[in-house]
Amino acid sequence: MSQYDVIVVGAGNAALAAAVSARENGAERVVVLEKAPRDMRGGNTHWSGGVLRFAFDDPREIAPLVPGAEEQIENFYDGIAPYPYDDYHGDLMRVTGGRTDPVLSDILVRNSKETVFWMNEVGRVPMEPALSLSAIKKDNKVIWARGLVVRAKHEGVGLSRAWFATAEAMGVEIRYGAAARELIVDDSGKVSGVRIRDDDGMHTLNAKSVVLGAGGFEANVQMRTQHIGTNIGNAKVRGTPHNQGDGLRMAMDIGAMPTGQWSGCHATPISADWGEFAPRELTDRSNRLSYPFAVMVNLKGERFVDEGEDPALFTYAKFGRAILAQPGAKAWQIFDTQTLHLLEARYSTSDPIVADTLEDLLELLDIEDKAQALRTLKAYNAAARDAGEGFDPTKKDGLETHGDLKPPKSNWALRLDKPPFHAYSATGGITFTFGGLKITEDAQVVATDWRPIPGLFCCGEMVGGLFYDNYPAGTGLVSGATFGRIAGRSAANAAQG
Ligand SMILES: Cc1cc2nc3c(=O)[nH]c(=O)nc-3n(C[C@H](O)[C@H](O)[C@H](O)COP(=O)(O)OP(=O)(O)OC[C@H]3O[C@@H](n4cnc5c(N)ncnc54)[C@H](O)[C@@H]3O)c2cc1C
C-alpha cells in the first residue's frame, strides 16, 4: 500500500498551491518535501515581492482582495485601468516575441483572476495594494501599473508564511531537510514514489502520484553556465540557494521532455554591492529598477540599452542580462535631482555616489574610460529633452531623444542637467530560469515519446514554454499558483482513480 496519496516536491508558491489543491480535491495523505531546513524554507517565493499580475475588466472586481483600500488610498479605483484578457495576453506575447506557448499562456491568463481569488479564499493569503512597487503619484492621484495592483500582504515573506499555515491546517505533512533525489517508476511505467535524502540517510517514499514544484536551476552554476552561458554563470543569485535543477534532472532521468527556452532566464539589474546570494532577510531589496529615469553607462563609458524602451516592469527581466554582458558585468545608473523622487524605495539599501558636476561624478566611479563616459553623457544631453516638453512618469510619454543617438532613449529622455548627480551601481542578478518540462493542460508531465507520464505532474518554475527572452512582472507567482492548483487537482484525481 502507498504511504501517501500525493507527494509534492518543493515548498514554494507552486508546490504549496498544489498540496492545498490536492487536499481540497480529496487526496487524504499529502506530504510536502522541502529540501531546505525550516529556517530557509519557501524557495524563491519567500524572496519575492509577492506582486500578482492578473486580468480584470473592471477595477472594482478586485475589491474583495483589498478590503479598506479606498480608505487607505484616496480615489483608489480612479487610478486603476482595466486589464482585460487581451491586454494581459498581448503583453505576454509582446515581451516573448510571440513565442509563449499558446495553450499554457491561455490557461494562465484565462484563470489568472480566479487563481488570485482562490489563493485568497482557499489559500488564506491576505492581500494588499502593491503601493511601493507599482504605483506612481501624479497630481495628487495614485496611478497604478496595468494589471499589477495587488500583492500578498507582507510580500513574499507573508505569501510563503500563509501557504505553510494553510497547508498545515489542511493536514498536509511537511518534511524539512528532505531532498528528493530520484523518481521511482513501477513496471507499468507509472511514477510510484520518490527516493529522498534527509539527516538520517536515504529513504523511499511511495505515493499514488507525485507533483514536482522544485523550482528551476538558477542557483546551480554548472547548469547556468552550460545552458545559458558564462555571463549568467557568473551572475549573483537573487533568491534561494536551493533551486539547483534537481526536479528537472530527476524528471528527465525518467524520460520527461524538456521544453521552452533553456538558454533563457529572468535576470534583473541589482546593486553590484551585494554578495553571490541575496541575504534572506533583505528579500528583493537588491533591485535597481528606476533606470527609465536614468542614463546607464558601462565601465567603458558607453550606453548599451534604450533605458526608456518600455516601463521597467516590462524590461527589468532582460536588462539584468544586458548588464552581465558588459565589461566587468557592471553599469552605473546616473540620475539628476529632477527624477530622484521617482526612485523606488529599494534604492535606500545602498548609498549613492554624489557630485555637483558630471565630470566630478565620473571621477568618483570605477569607469575605465572616463573621457568616453563624458562624451556619452554630453551626446545624450544634446539629444535629450526638458521636462516641460511632456515628461510623464506614469506612462510611456513618447519623450524620446532627438536625432540618431544610439541606442536611443524612447521615453522619459530628460536631460541630465539638474545637479547634484547621483550614481548607483548595477549588475545582473538571476531570478529564475525559463527552460522547463513539457506538460499537458492537466499539468501532467509529457515524456520524450510525447506520451504523458502516469502519476507525474509539475508546476511553477519547472514548467517550460511560457517565457522567452523576457517576462511581464508579477506573472511567476500567478503562473505557479495556476498550474500548482491544476497539478494538485490532477494528482488527487489520479490518486483516487
Ligand atoms: C527576489 C525575487 C523577487 C520576485 N518577485 C516576484 C513578484 O513580485 N511577483 C512574481 O510573480 N514573481 C516574483 N518572483 C518570481 C517568483 O518568486 C517565482 O516565479 C516563484 O516563487 C516560483 O515558485 P516555485 O514554487 O516554482 O519555486 P520556489 O518558490 O523557488 O520553490 C521551489 C521549492 O523547491 C524546493 N526544492 C528544490 N529542490 C528540491 C529537492 N530536490 N527536493 C525537495 N525540495 C526541493 C526549494 O527548497 C523550494 O522550497 C521573484 C523572485 C525573486 C527571486
The ligand as a Tripos MOL2 file, in Angstrom:
@<TRIPOS>MOLECULE
LIG
   53    58     1     0     0
SMALL
NO_CHARGES

@<TRIPOS>ATOM
      1 C1         13.9350   38.4510   -5.4920 C.3       1 LIG1
      2 C2         12.7390   37.9060   -6.2440 C.ar      1 LIG1
      3 C3         11.5960   38.6930   -6.3830 C.ar      1 LIG1
      4 C4         10.4890   38.1780   -7.0760 C.ar      1 LIG1
      5 N1          9.3270   38.9240   -7.1220 N.ar      1 LIG1
      6 C5          8.2340   38.4040   -7.7250 C.ar      1 LIG1
      7 C6          6.9850   39.0860   -7.6920 C.ar      1 LIG1
      8 O1          6.8290   40.1350   -7.0420 O.2       1 LIG1
      9 N2          5.9410   38.5340   -8.3750 N.ar      1 LIG1
     10 C7          6.0570   37.3530   -9.0580 C.ar      1 LIG1
     11 O2          5.0910   36.9100   -9.6610 O.2       1 LIG1
     12 N3          7.2190   36.6750   -9.0700 N.ar      1 LIG1
     13 C8          8.2980   37.1560   -8.4070 C.ar      1 LIG1
     14 N4          9.4520   36.4430   -8.3920 N.ar      1 LIG1
     15 C9          9.4720   35.1280   -9.0700 C.3       1 LIG1
     16 C10         8.7860   34.1270   -8.1560 C.3       1 LIG1
     17 O3          9.3580   34.1980   -6.8690 O.3       1 LIG1
     18 C11         8.9040   32.7240   -8.7010 C.3       1 LIG1
     19 O4          8.3680   32.6790  -10.0020 O.3       1 LIG1
     20 C12         8.1290   31.7460   -7.8320 C.3       1 LIG1
     21 O5          8.4010   31.9360   -6.4680 O.3       1 LIG1
     22 C13         8.4700   30.3360   -8.2290 C.3       1 LIG1
     23 O6          7.7070   29.4750   -7.4330 O.3       1 LIG1
     24 P1          8.0460   27.9420   -7.4100 P.3       1 LIG1
     25 O7          7.1340   27.3840   -6.3830 O.co2     1 LIG1
     26 O8          8.0780   27.3860   -8.7620 O.co2     1 LIG1
     27 O9          9.5600   27.8840   -6.8810 O.3       1 LIG1
     28 P2         10.1650   28.2780   -5.4700 P.3       1 LIG1
     29 O10         9.3190   29.2430   -4.7340 O.co2     1 LIG1
     30 O11        11.5800   28.6920   -5.7140 O.co2     1 LIG1
     31 O12        10.1510   26.9170   -4.6600 O.3       1 LIG1
     32 C14        10.9720   25.8220   -5.0260 C.3       1 LIG1
     33 C15        10.9950   24.8790   -3.8430 C.3       1 LIG1
     34 O13        11.5830   23.6310   -4.1990 O.3       1 LIG1
     35 C16        12.4790   23.2440   -3.1590 C.3       1 LIG1
     36 N5         13.4070   22.2590   -3.7180 N.ar      1 LIG1
     37 C17        14.3380   22.4120   -4.6790 C.ar      1 LIG1
     38 N6         14.9300   21.2330   -4.9330 N.ar      1 LIG1
     39 C18        14.3520   20.3050   -4.1360 C.ar      1 LIG1
     40 C19        14.5370   18.9160   -3.9280 C.ar      1 LIG1
     41 N7         15.4630   18.2150   -4.5950 N.pl3     1 LIG1
     42 N8         13.7540   18.2880   -3.0060 N.ar      1 LIG1
     43 C20        12.8270   18.9710   -2.2860 C.ar      1 LIG1
     44 N9         12.6250   20.3040   -2.4400 N.ar      1 LIG1
     45 C21        13.3720   20.9510   -3.3590 C.ar      1 LIG1
     46 C22        13.0730   24.5670   -2.7170 C.3       1 LIG1
     47 O14        13.7360   24.4840   -1.4880 O.3       1 LIG1
     48 C23        11.7920   25.4090   -2.6590 C.3       1 LIG1
     49 O15        11.0680   25.1600   -1.4830 O.3       1 LIG1
     50 C24        10.5560   36.9030   -7.6730 C.ar      1 LIG1
     51 C25        11.6910   36.1010   -7.4950 C.ar      1 LIG1
     52 C26        12.7660   36.5970   -6.7710 C.ar      1 LIG1
     53 C27        13.9690   35.7070   -6.5630 C.3       1 LIG1
@<TRIPOS>BOND
     1     1     2 1
     2     2     3 ar
     3     2    52 ar
     4     3     4 ar
     5     4     5 ar
     6     4    50 ar
     7     5     6 ar
     8     6     7 ar
     9     6    13 1
    10     7     8 2
    11     7     9 ar
    12     9    10 ar
    13    10    11 2
    14    10    12 ar
    15    12    13 ar
    16    13    14 ar
    17    14    15 1
    18    14    50 ar
    19    15    16 1
    20    16    17 1
    21    16    18 1
    22    18    19 1
    23    18    20 1
    24    20    21 1
    25    20    22 1
    26    22    23 1
    27    23    24 1
    28    24    25 2
    29    24    26 1
    30    24    27 1
    31    27    28 1
    32    28    29 2
    33    28    30 1
    34    28    31 1
    35    31    32 1
    36    32    33 1
    37    33    34 1
    38    33    48 1
    39    34    35 1
    40    35    36 1
    41    35    46 1
    42    36    37 ar
    43    36    45 ar
    44    37    38 ar
    45    38    39 ar
    46    39    40 ar
    47    39    45 ar
    48    40    41 1
    49    40    42 ar
    50    42    43 ar
    51    43    44 ar
    52    44    45 ar
    53    46    47 1
    54    46    48 1
    55    48    49 1
    56    50    51 ar
    57    51    52 ar
    58    52    53 1
@<TRIPOS>SUBSTRUCTURE
     1 LIG1         1 GROUP 0 **** ****
